[in-house]
Amino acid sequence: MLLEAVYHRPKLNWTYAYDNRTLHLRLRAKKNDLTEVYAFVGDKYMWDQSKELIPMTLMISDEMFDYWECAYQPPLRRTRYGFLLKSGEEQIWMTESEFTKERPAGPERLFEFPFINPIDVFTPPAWVKDAIFYQIFPERFANGDPSNDPKGALPWGGKPERDNFFGGDLQGVIDHLDHLSELGITGIYFTPVFEATTNHKYDTADYMKIDPHFGDISTIKKLVQACHERGIKVLFDAVFNHSGKTFAPFVDVMEKGEKSRYKDWFYVREYPLQVKDGVPTYDTFAFEPLMPKLNTENPEVKEYLLKVAEFWIKEVGIDGWRLDVANEVDHAFWRDFRKTVKTANPDAYILGEIWHESSGWLQGDQFDAVMNYPFTEAVLDFVVRGTLDAEGFANAIGKQLSRYPLQASEVAFNLLDSHDTPRLLTLCKDNKAQMKLAALFQFTYSGTPCIYYGDEVGLDGGQDPDCRKCMEWDPKRQDRDLFAFYQKLIAVRKQLAPLRTGSLKFLLAEKEGSKLAYERVLNGEKVLVLLNNYDAGQILEVPAAGQAWRDAFSGQTYGTNDGKLAVKLPAYGYAVLTLA
């Protein structure tokens, strides 16, 4: 037993309240080292009467570690606990202070979860678990009102550049909501819609005004209402890390320098404000002079931005915010932001843009979820780039699941491309079978999946700005087979609850190979998912109880033999199986 690899600490993702009555306890150990693990739990005020051993199950693994987990409902919402570790005939007890051969006589040296205080329980909005998101870049989705086109707008469908316009607007989205409903979408994430100078609108001029080239407040109210009537939630983009260069307070600082009353709204290192050797004399997003960084510690800045956050929820009825460059804004601001947003709408979804491990923001006091780019990279590494084998992919997913409380993983924003990345079809080098396989995993995994506009009809595109092409609305130029695939994929996810919130267990993850199989289980209902990430057909064999299994996509039925299920899949083939 390698005790140096055994790890646990209270709180964070190791011991947390899943709901007002239930604790989840986790423990890390060397991979394949422990054969059994038990949580030794009880109430510290009546230890002898309440102590018990709770078996833990192997939740997930990565390349180095196993992660064990159990759920426990302490009778009085408080508990002291330790662990009993077994490896074959060997066993040892783990307390907060030591490993010992002897069972702890009392609770004094054990770990403690003092009390499940309901206000501290991390409770993301439940609707997100079932949502299917669709990301829209408004300037490129549809032109519904040519009268508000920017000066010099180009004919629809031209080559996207960093500084050109095609006239996409909010009326265009309203006009095409049937497309989203037909697809099965239940949530839209809009990149910024507020007044700005660029086509992407990440350089906000006025946070309280819809960009005139998109419409006005009456247009957005009409759009949100139309979405809600169809059961579609609406997410706005909050660009609170920085403003635009035409934001009135920044214009005032540019003009008046140190005499401006707004000088402390920004981080100015040197006056006058200018760019020296490519570096602005004030803090910005990256080194972009158009995007001066806001001082969110300044009380006036904080008050202004929190009013913005509240206004669009109360006045227009949006269902949440996606937070741009979220990790560069101070934690204190996000804590107050959460209080403001959740007071306005307790069911609002708060989504941070963070591209890396994000547990510091996912403790229930800041975000509900983050854009799950580690998930994105793992899927692309396995399916598209071929830099991970099936075993490596399973390990990467295991590592990701071990990092966060379960409720955070259940509402993670799982994307495969966006306005900041090359499109999935282009990454797949136009191999649509490969693209479908990547999407298949996305839609059979925990968290809310998001489709980048146009992926469903075969839109391609390289790195920004090429990934921001105009949406293709000519049916003759759309890939309707791909649309039908996404439509079916969404329907299957909606039909099979285990795909949304069931437990995950890998049944097959081939070392130096491409065969992958896993099961999702919820309340006794089991779904098996099989993937063949190879350019030739292969047979996948997995353990499976029951007489026959039916593929939700093909309708084909497979029988079992001696507790095993063998399924032949074509190149980049897949099967989603339920008991027939």
C-alpha positions as CSV (number, residue, x, y, z in Angstrom):
1,M,0.0,0.0,0.0
2,L,1.6,3.2,-1.2
3,L,0.5,5.7,1.5
4,E,2.4,8.6,0.0
5,A,-0.2,8.6,-2.8
6,V,-3.2,8.6,-0.5
7,Y,-4.8,12.1,-0.2
8,H,-7.8,13.7,1.3
9,R,-8.7,17.1,2.7
10,P,-11.9,18.5,4.0
11,K,-14.1,20.8,1.8
12,L,-13.3,21.6,-1.9
13,N,-13.9,18.6,-4.2
14,W,-13.0,16.1,-1.5
15,T,-15.8,16.5,1.1
16,Y,-18.7,18.7,0.1
17,A,-22.5,18.9,0.5
18,Y,-24.2,17.8,-2.6
19,D,-27.6,18.9,-1.2
20,N,-29.0,20.0,2.2
21,R,-28.7,16.5,3.6
22,T,-26.0,14.6,1.7
23,L,-22.2,14.7,1.9
24,H,-19.9,13.3,-0.8
25,L,-16.6,12.0,0.6
26,R,-13.7,11.3,-1.8
27,L,-10.2,9.8,-1.3
28,R,-7.3,9.5,-3.7
29,A,-5.0,6.5,-3.9
30,K,-2.4,5.0,-6.2
31,K,-4.0,3.4,-9.2
32,N,-4.9,-0.2,-8.7
33,D,-3.4,-0.1,-5.1
34,L,-6.4,-0.4,-2.9
35,T,-9.0,-3.2,-3.1
36,E,-11.5,-1.7,-0.6
37,V,-12.1,1.6,1.0
38,Y,-14.5,2.6,3.8
39,A,-15.5,5.9,5.3
40,F,-15.6,5.7,9.1
41,V,-18.3,8.2,10.0
42,G,-20.2,9.4,13.0
43,D,-21.5,12.4,15.0
44,K,-18.8,13.8,17.3
45,Y,-21.3,14.5,20.1
46,M,-22.6,10.9,20.2
47,W,-19.8,9.0,18.5
48,D,-20.3,5.6,20.1
49,Q,-24.0,5.5,19.3
50,S,-23.6,6.7,15.7
51,K,-20.3,5.5,14.3
52,E,-20.4,3.3,11.2
53,L,-18.4,2.1,8.2
54,I,-19.7,3.2,4.8
55,P,-18.3,1.4,1.7
56,M,-16.8,3.6,-0.9
57,T,-16.9,2.8,-4.6
58,L,-14.2,3.5,-7.2
59,M,-15.6,6.6,-8.8
60,I,-13.0,7.2,-11.6
61,S,-9.3,6.9,-12.4
62,D,-6.6,8.7,-14.3
63,E,-3.2,7.7,-15.3
64,M,-1.8,7.7,-11.8
65,F,-4.6,7.6,-9.3
66,D,-7.9,6.0,-8.3
67,Y,-10.6,8.2,-6.8
68,W,-12.9,6.6,-4.3
69,E,-16.3,8.1,-3.3
70,C,-19.3,7.6,-1.1
71,A,-22.5,9.5,-0.3
72,Y,-23.4,9.9,3.4
73,Q,-26.4,11.5,5.1
74,P,-25.4,12.4,8.6
75,P,-28.5,12.3,10.8
76,L,-27.8,15.8,12.3
77,R,-26.0,17.3,9.3
78,R,-22.5,17.1,10.9
79,T,-19.9,14.5,11.0
80,R,-16.4,13.4,12.0
81,Y,-14.8,10.9,9.7
82,G,-11.8,8.9,8.8
83,F,-11.0,6.1,6.3
84,L,-10.3,2.4,6.4
85,L,-8.0,1.4,3.5
86,K,-7.6,-2.2,2.4
87,S,-5.2,-3.8,-0.1
88,G,-5.8,-7.6,-0.1
89,E,-5.1,-8.7,3.5
90,E,-3.4,-5.5,4.5
91,Q,-5.5,-2.8,6.1
92,I,-4.8,0.6,7.7
93,W,-6.8,3.5,9.1
94,M,-6.4,7.1,8.0
95,T,-7.1,10.0,10.4
96,E,-6.6,13.7,9.9
97,S,-3.2,13.4,11.5
98,E,-1.8,10.0,10.7
99,F,-2.1,6.5,9.3
100,T,-2.4,3.8,12.0
101,K,-2.9,0.1,12.3
102,E,-5.4,0.6,15.2
103,R,-8.9,1.8,14.7
104,P,-9.3,5.3,16.1
105,A,-10.8,5.0,19.6
106,G,-12.7,8.2,19.3
107,P,-13.5,11.1,16.9
108,E,-10.9,13.6,18.2
109,R,-8.3,13.1,15.5
110,L,-10.6,12.5,12.6
111,F,-11.5,14.8,9.8
112,E,-14.5,17.0,10.3
113,F,-17.4,18.4,8.3
114,P,-18.8,20.7,11.0
115,F,-22.3,21.3,9.6
116,I,-24.2,21.4,6.4
117,N,-25.4,25.0,6.3
118,P,-28.0,25.3,3.5
119,I,-26.7,28.7,2.5
120,D,-23.3,27.2,1.8
121,V,-24.6,24.3,-0.4
122,F,-23.5,24.8,-4.0
123,T,-26.7,24.6,-5.9
124,P,-26.5,25.3,-9.6
125,P,-29.8,25.8,-11.5
126,A,-31.3,22.3,-12.2
127,W,-32.5,23.2,-15.7
128,V,-28.9,23.4,-17.0
129,K,-28.4,19.6,-16.6
130,D,-31.0,19.1,-19.3
131,A,-30.2,22.0,-21.5
132,I,-28.9,21.9,-25.1
133,F,-27.1,25.1,-25.9
134,Y,-26.4,26.8,-29.2
135,Q,-23.8,29.6,-29.5
136,I,-24.7,32.6,-31.7
137,F,-22.3,35.2,-33.0
138,P,-25.0,37.8,-33.8
139,E,-23.2,39.7,-36.5
140,R,-22.9,36.5,-38.6
141,F,-26.1,34.5,-37.9
142,A,-28.8,36.2,-40.0
143,N,-29.6,39.6,-41.3
144,G,-33.3,40.2,-40.5
145,D,-33.4,44.0,-40.8
146,P,-31.2,45.5,-43.5
147,S,-32.2,49.0,-42.4
148,N,-29.9,48.8,-39.4
149,D,-26.9,47.5,-41.3
150,P,-23.5,49.1,-40.5
151,K,-22.1,51.4,-43.2
152,G,-20.2,49.4,-45.7
153,A,-21.8,46.1,-44.8
154,L,-20.9,43.4,-47.3
155,P,-23.2,40.9,-49.1
156,W,-24.1,37.9,-46.9
157,G,-21.6,35.0,-47.1
158,G,-18.4,36.9,-47.9
159,K,-15.0,36.2,-46.4
160,P,-14.9,37.1,-42.7
161,E,-12.2,39.5,-41.6
162,R,-11.4,41.1,-38.3
163,D,-12.9,44.4,-39.3
164,N,-15.7,43.7,-41.8
165,F,-19.5,43.5,-41.3
166,F,-22.3,41.6,-42.9
167,G,-25.4,42.9,-41.1
168,G,-26.4,40.1,-38.8
169,D,-28.8,41.2,-36.1
170,L,-31.3,40.2,-33.5
171,Q,-34.3,40.2,-35.9
172,G,-32.4,37.6,-37.9
173,V,-32.3,35.4,-34.8
174,I,-36.0,35.8,-34.3
175,D,-36.7,34.9,-37.9
176,H,-34.8,31.6,-37.6
177,L,-36.0,30.4,-34.2
178,D,-37.8,27.6,-36.1
179,H,-34.5,26.2,-37.1
180,L,-33.3,26.0,-33.5
181,S,-36.6,24.5,-32.3
182,E,-36.5,21.9,-35.1
183,L,-32.9,21.0,-34.0
184,G,-34.0,20.6,-30.4
185,I,-32.1,23.6,-28.8
186,T,-33.2,24.7,-25.3
187,G,-30.6,27.5,-24.7
188,I,-28.8,30.2,-26.6
189,Y,-25.5,31.8,-25.6
190,F,-25.0,35.1,-27.4
191,T,-21.6,36.7,-27.7
192,P,-21.9,40.4,-26.8
193,V,-24.9,42.4,-28.0
194,F,-24.2,45.8,-26.3
195,E,-23.1,48.8,-28.3
196,A,-19.5,48.6,-29.5
197,T,-17.3,49.5,-32.5
198,T,-16.2,46.0,-33.6
199,N,-18.1,43.1,-35.3
200,H,-17.5,40.9,-32.2
201,K,-18.6,43.6,-29.7
202,Y,-16.1,42.7,-27.0
203,D,-15.1,46.4,-26.8
204,T,-18.2,47.7,-25.0
205,A,-19.1,51.3,-25.4
206,D,-22.4,51.2,-23.4
207,Y,-23.4,48.3,-21.2
208,M,-27.0,49.6,-21.0
209,K,-27.7,49.8,-24.7
210,I,-28.2,47.1,-27.4
211,D,-25.9,47.8,-30.4
212,P,-28.0,49.8,-32.9
213,H,-26.7,47.5,-35.7
214,F,-28.4,44.6,-33.8
215,G,-31.6,46.4,-32.8
216,D,-32.8,48.0,-29.6
217,I,-34.2,47.0,-26.2
218,S,-37.6,46.3,-27.7
219,T,-36.0,43.9,-30.2
220,I,-34.2,42.0,-27.5
221,K,-37.3,41.9,-25.4
222,K,-39.2,40.5,-28.3
223,L,-36.4,37.9,-28.9
224,V,-36.2,36.8,-25.3
225,Q,-40.0,36.4,-25.1
226,A,-40.1,34.4,-28.3
227,C,-37.3,32.2,-27.0
228,H,-39.1,31.6,-23.7
229,E,-42.3,30.7,-25.5
230,R,-40.3,27.9,-27.2
231,G,-38.7,26.7,-24.0
232,I,-35.3,28.3,-24.9
233,K,-33.2,30.0,-22.2
234,V,-31.1,33.1,-23.1
235,L,-27.5,33.7,-21.9
236,F,-25.8,37.1,-22.4
237,D,-22.0,37.7,-22.5
238,A,-20.8,39.9,-19.7
239,V,-17.5,41.7,-20.7
240,F,-16.7,43.0,-17.2
241,N,-12.9,42.5,-17.3
242,H,-12.5,45.4,-19.7
243,S,-14.5,48.0,-21.5
244,G,-14.1,49.4,-25.0
245,K,-12.0,52.5,-25.9
246,T,-15.3,54.4,-26.6
247,F,-16.7,53.6,-23.1
248,A,-17.6,57.1,-21.8
249,P,-15.5,57.0,-18.6
250,F,-12.4,55.9,-20.6
251,V,-13.0,58.6,-23.1
252,D,-13.0,61.0,-20.2
253,V,-9.6,59.7,-18.9
254,M,-8.2,59.9,-22.4
255,E,-9.2,63.5,-22.6
256,K,-8.5,64.7,-19.1
257,G,-5.7,62.4,-17.9
258,E,-5.1,62.5,-14.1
259,K,-7.8,65.2,-13.7
260,S,-10.5,62.8,-14.8
261,R,-12.9,61.7,-12.1
262,Y,-12.9,58.3,-13.7
263,K,-9.1,57.8,-13.6
264,D,-9.4,55.1,-10.9
265,W,-11.9,53.1,-13.0
266,F,-8.9,51.8,-14.9
267,Y,-5.3,50.8,-14.2
268,V,-3.1,53.6,-15.6
269,R,0.6,53.2,-15.2
270,E,1.6,56.4,-17.0
271,Y,0.0,59.5,-18.4
272,P,-0.8,60.4,-21.1
273,L,-2.6,57.2,-22.2
274,Q,-0.8,56.0,-25.3
275,V,0.9,52.9,-26.8
276,K,4.7,52.6,-26.4
277,D,6.5,49.9,-28.4
278,G,3.2,48.0,-28.8
279,V,2.4,48.1,-25.1
280,P,-0.3,50.5,-23.8
281,T,0.5,52.6,-20.8
282,Y,-2.7,51.3,-19.2
283,D,-3.7,47.7,-18.4
284,T,-5.8,46.1,-21.1
285,F,-7.1,42.7,-22.2
286,A,-3.8,41.2,-23.6
287,F,-2.1,44.2,-25.3
288,E,-5.3,45.4,-27.0
289,P,-5.5,49.3,-26.8
290,L,-9.2,49.0,-27.7
291,M,-9.9,47.1,-24.5
292,P,-8.8,48.9,-21.3
293,K,-9.0,46.8,-18.1
294,L,-11.7,47.8,-15.6
295,N,-10.8,48.2,-11.9
296,T,-13.5,46.0,-10.4
297,E,-12.2,46.8,-6.9
298,N,-13.3,50.4,-7.4
299,P,-16.7,50.9,-5.6
300,E,-18.2,53.0,-8.5
301,V,-17.1,50.5,-11.1
302,K,-18.5,47.6,-9.1
303,E,-21.8,49.4,-8.5
304,Y,-22.1,50.2,-12.2
305,L,-21.4,46.7,-13.4
306,L,-23.6,45.0,-10.8
307,K,-26.5,47.3,-11.9
308,V,-25.9,46.1,-15.5
309,A,-26.0,42.5,-14.4
310,E,-29.3,43.1,-12.5
311,F,-30.9,45.2,-15.2
312,W,-30.8,42.8,-18.1
313,I,-32.2,40.0,-15.9
314,K,-35.0,42.0,-14.4
315,E,-35.9,44.2,-17.4
316,V,-35.4,41.8,-20.3
317,G,-35.6,38.4,-18.5
318,I,-32.4,36.8,-19.6
319,D,-31.6,33.5,-17.9
320,G,-27.9,34.1,-17.0
321,W,-24.5,35.4,-17.9
322,R,-21.4,34.1,-19.6
323,L,-18.4,35.9,-18.1
324,D,-15.6,36.9,-20.4
325,V,-12.0,36.6,-19.3
326,A,-13.4,35.6,-15.9
327,N,-10.2,34.6,-14.3
328,E,-8.6,38.0,-14.6
329,V,-11.3,39.7,-12.5
330,D,-11.0,39.6,-8.7
331,H,-12.9,37.0,-6.7
332,A,-14.5,39.5,-4.4
333,F,-16.3,41.1,-7.4
334,W,-17.6,37.7,-8.6
335,R,-18.9,36.9,-5.1
336,D,-20.9,40.1,-5.1
337,F,-21.9,39.5,-8.7
338,R,-23.4,36.1,-7.7
339,K,-25.4,37.6,-4.9
340,T,-26.8,40.3,-7.2
341,V,-27.7,37.9,-10.0
342,K,-29.1,35.2,-7.8
343,T,-31.2,37.8,-5.9
344,A,-32.6,38.9,-9.3
345,N,-33.2,35.4,-10.5
346,P,-32.2,32.4,-8.2
347,D,-32.4,30.1,-11.3
348,A,-29.9,32.2,-13.4
349,Y,-26.9,30.3,-14.8
350,I,-23.5,31.9,-14.2
351,L,-20.9,30.6,-16.6
352,G,-17.2,31.7,-16.4
353,E,-14.8,31.7,-19.4
354,I,-11.8,30.0,-17.9
355,W,-9.7,27.7,-20.1
356,H,-8.0,25.7,-17.3
357,E,-8.6,24.0,-14.0
358,S,-11.2,26.2,-12.3
359,S,-12.0,24.7,-8.8
360,G,-11.2,28.1,-7.1
361,W,-14.3,29.5,-8.9
362,L,-16.6,26.5,-8.4
363,Q,-17.3,26.4,-4.6
364,G,-20.8,27.8,-4.8
365,D,-19.8,31.4,-4.0
366,Q,-18.9,32.5,-7.6
367,F,-19.8,30.6,-10.8
368,D,-22.1,27.7,-11.5
369,A,-19.9,26.4,-14.2
370,V,-17.0,27.2,-16.6
371,M,-16.5,26.7,-20.3
372,N,-15.0,23.2,-20.2
373,Y,-12.0,23.6,-22.4
374,P,-10.0,20.8,-20.7
375,F,-12.9,18.6,-21.9
376,T,-12.6,20.1,-25.3
377,E,-8.9,19.4,-25.6
378,A,-9.3,15.8,-24.3
379,V,-11.9,15.0,-27.0
380,L,-9.9,16.7,-29.7
381,D,-6.7,14.9,-28.6
382,F,-8.4,11.5,-28.8
383,V,-10.8,11.8,-31.8
384,V,-9.2,14.4,-34.0
385,R,-5.5,14.9,-33.3
386,G,-4.8,11.3,-32.4
387,T,-2.4,12.3,-29.6
388,L,-4.3,10.3,-27.0
389,D,-5.2,6.6,-27.2
390,A,-8.4,5.4,-25.6
391,E,-6.8,4.7,-22.3
392,G,-5.2,8.2,-22.2
393,F,-8.6,9.7,-23.1
394,A,-10.3,7.9,-20.3
395,N,-7.6,9.0,-17.9
396,A,-8.0,12.7,-19.0
397,I,-11.8,12.5,-18.4
398,G,-11.2,10.8,-15.1
399,K,-8.8,13.6,-14.0
400,Q,-11.4,16.2,-15.0
401,L,-14.2,14.6,-13.1
402,S,-12.1,14.3,-10.0
403,R,-11.4,18.0,-9.8
404,Y,-14.9,19.4,-9.2
405,P,-17.9,18.7,-7.0
406,L,-20.4,16.5,-8.8
407,Q,-22.9,19.4,-9.1
408,A,-20.3,21.5,-11.0
409,S,-19.6,18.6,-13.4
410,E,-23.4,18.2,-14.0
411,V,-23.7,21.7,-15.4
412,A,-20.3,22.1,-17.0
413,F,-20.5,23.9,-20.4
414,N,-19.1,21.3,-22.8
415,L,-18.1,22.7,-26.2
416,L,-16.0,21.4,-29.1
417,D,-15.5,24.7,-30.9
418,S,-16.4,28.4,-30.5
419,H,-15.8,31.9,-31.9
420,D,-12.3,31.6,-30.3
421,T,-11.2,28.3,-32.0
422,P,-11.2,26.7,-35.4
423,R,-14.4,25.0,-36.3
424,L,-14.9,21.3,-35.5
425,L,-15.3,20.3,-39.1
426,T,-12.1,22.0,-40.1
427,L,-10.2,20.4,-37.2
428,C,-11.5,17.1,-38.5
429,K,-10.2,18.0,-42.0
430,D,-13.7,17.7,-43.3
431,N,-14.1,14.1,-42.0
432,K,-17.7,14.2,-41.0
433,A,-17.7,10.7,-39.5
434,Q,-14.9,11.9,-37.2
435,M,-16.9,15.0,-36.4
436,K,-19.9,12.9,-35.5
437,L,-17.9,10.7,-33.2
438,A,-16.6,13.7,-31.2
439,A,-20.1,15.1,-30.9
440,L,-21.4,11.7,-29.9
441,F,-19.1,11.7,-26.8
442,Q,-20.1,15.3,-26.1
443,F,-23.8,14.5,-26.0
444,T,-23.4,11.3,-24.0
445,Y,-21.3,12.9,-21.2
446,S,-22.2,14.9,-18.1
447,G,-22.7,18.6,-18.4
448,T,-24.6,20.7,-20.9
449,P,-23.5,20.4,-24.6
450,C,-23.2,23.5,-26.8
451,I,-23.3,23.6,-30.6
452,Y,-21.5,26.5,-32.3
453,Y,-23.8,28.0,-34.9
454,G,-23.6,26.4,-38.3
455,D,-21.8,23.2,-37.2
456,E,-25.0,21.4,-37.6
457,V,-25.2,22.2,-41.3
458,G,-21.5,21.7,-42.2
459,L,-20.1,25.2,-41.7
460,D,-16.3,25.1,-41.6
461,G,-13.6,27.7,-40.8
462,G,-10.1,28.0,-39.4
463,Q,-8.8,30.2,-36.6
464,D,-10.5,33.5,-35.9
465,P,-11.7,35.3,-37.9
466,D,-12.4,32.4,-40.3
467,C,-14.4,30.6,-37.7
468,R,-16.9,33.5,-37.7
469,K,-18.4,33.0,-41.2
470,C,-21.9,33.9,-42.1
471,M,-24.5,31.2,-41.3
472,E,-25.5,29.3,-44.4
473,W,-29.3,29.5,-44.9
474,D,-29.6,28.1,-48.4
475,P,-31.0,24.6,-47.9
476,K,-29.2,23.4,-51.1
477,R,-25.9,24.4,-49.5
478,Q,-26.6,22.9,-46.1
479,D,-25.6,19.4,-45.0
480,R,-29.0,18.1,-44.1
481,D,-27.5,14.7,-43.2
482,L,-25.4,16.4,-40.6
483,F,-28.4,18.3,-39.4
484,A,-30.4,15.1,-39.0
485,F,-27.5,13.6,-37.1
486,Y,-27.5,16.4,-34.5
487,Q,-31.2,16.4,-34.4
488,K,-31.2,12.7,-33.5
489,L,-28.3,13.1,-31.1
490,I,-30.2,15.8,-29.2
491,A,-33.4,13.6,-29.2
492,V,-31.5,10.6,-27.8
493,R,-29.9,12.7,-25.0
494,K,-33.3,14.1,-24.0
495,Q,-34.8,10.6,-24.1
496,L,-32.2,8.9,-22.0
497,A,-31.8,10.5,-18.5
498,P,-28.6,8.6,-17.6
499,L,-26.8,10.4,-20.5
500,R,-27.4,13.7,-18.7
501,T,-26.9,12.9,-15.0
502,G,-26.0,9.3,-14.6
503,S,-22.7,7.9,-13.2
504,L,-19.9,7.2,-15.6
505,K,-17.8,4.1,-15.7
506,F,-15.4,3.1,-18.4
507,L,-15.8,-0.5,-19.5
508,L,-13.2,-0.5,-22.2
509,A,-10.4,2.0,-22.8
510,E,-7.8,0.3,-25.1
511,K,-4.1,1.0,-24.4
512,E,-2.4,2.1,-27.6
513,G,-5.8,1.6,-29.3
514,S,-9.0,3.3,-30.4
515,K,-11.8,1.2,-28.8
516,L,-13.7,3.0,-26.0
517,A,-16.8,1.9,-24.1
518,Y,-18.5,3.3,-21.0
519,E,-21.8,3.0,-19.1
520,R,-24.0,5.7,-17.7
521,V,-26.3,4.6,-14.9
522,L,-29.1,6.5,-13.1
523,N,-31.7,4.9,-10.7
524,G,-31.0,1.5,-12.1
525,E,-31.4,2.5,-15.8
526,K,-28.2,1.7,-17.7
527,V,-27.0,3.0,-21.1
528,L,-23.9,1.6,-22.8
529,V,-22.0,3.8,-25.2
530,L,-19.4,2.3,-27.6
531,L,-17.0,4.3,-29.9
532,N,-14.7,3.1,-32.6
533,N,-12.2,5.8,-33.1
534,Y,-10.5,4.1,-36.1
535,D,-10.6,4.4,-39.9
536,A,-11.6,0.7,-40.2
537,G,-14.3,-1.4,-38.7
538,Q,-13.7,-3.1,-35.3
539,I,-15.5,-5.4,-32.9
540,L,-15.9,-4.0,-29.4
541,E,-16.6,-6.6,-26.6
542,V,-17.8,-5.4,-23.2
543,P,-19.4,-7.0,-20.1
544,A,-23.1,-6.6,-20.2
545,A,-25.9,-8.1,-18.2
546,G,-29.3,-8.7,-19.8
547,Q,-30.4,-10.7,-22.8
548,A,-30.5,-8.1,-25.6
549,W,-29.4,-4.5,-26.2
550,R,-30.9,-2.0,-28.7
551,D,-29.0,0.8,-30.4
552,A,-30.9,4.1,-30.1
553,F,-29.5,5.3,-33.4
554,S,-29.6,2.3,-35.8
555,G,-32.4,0.4,-34.0
556,Q,-30.3,-2.8,-34.3
557,T,-30.5,-5.3,-31.5
558,Y,-27.5,-7.2,-30.1
559,G,-27.6,-10.3,-27.9
560,T,-25.3,-11.2,-25.1
561,N,-23.2,-14.3,-24.7
562,D,-21.8,-15.5,-21.3
563,G,-22.3,-12.0,-19.9
564,K,-20.5,-10.3,-22.8
565,L,-21.7,-8.1,-25.6
566,A,-19.9,-8.0,-28.9
567,V,-20.7,-5.2,-31.3
568,K,-19.1,-4.6,-34.7
569,L,-18.8,-0.9,-35.5
570,P,-17.8,0.7,-38.8
571,A,-14.9,3.2,-39.1
572,Y,-15.6,6.0,-36.6
573,G,-18.7,4.2,-35.7
574,Y,-20.7,4.4,-32.5
575,A,-23.6,2.7,-30.7
576,V,-25.8,4.0,-27.8
577,L,-27.4,0.9,-26.3
578,T,-30.3,0.3,-23.9
579,L,-31.9,-2.9,-22.7
580,A,-34.2,-4.1,-25.4
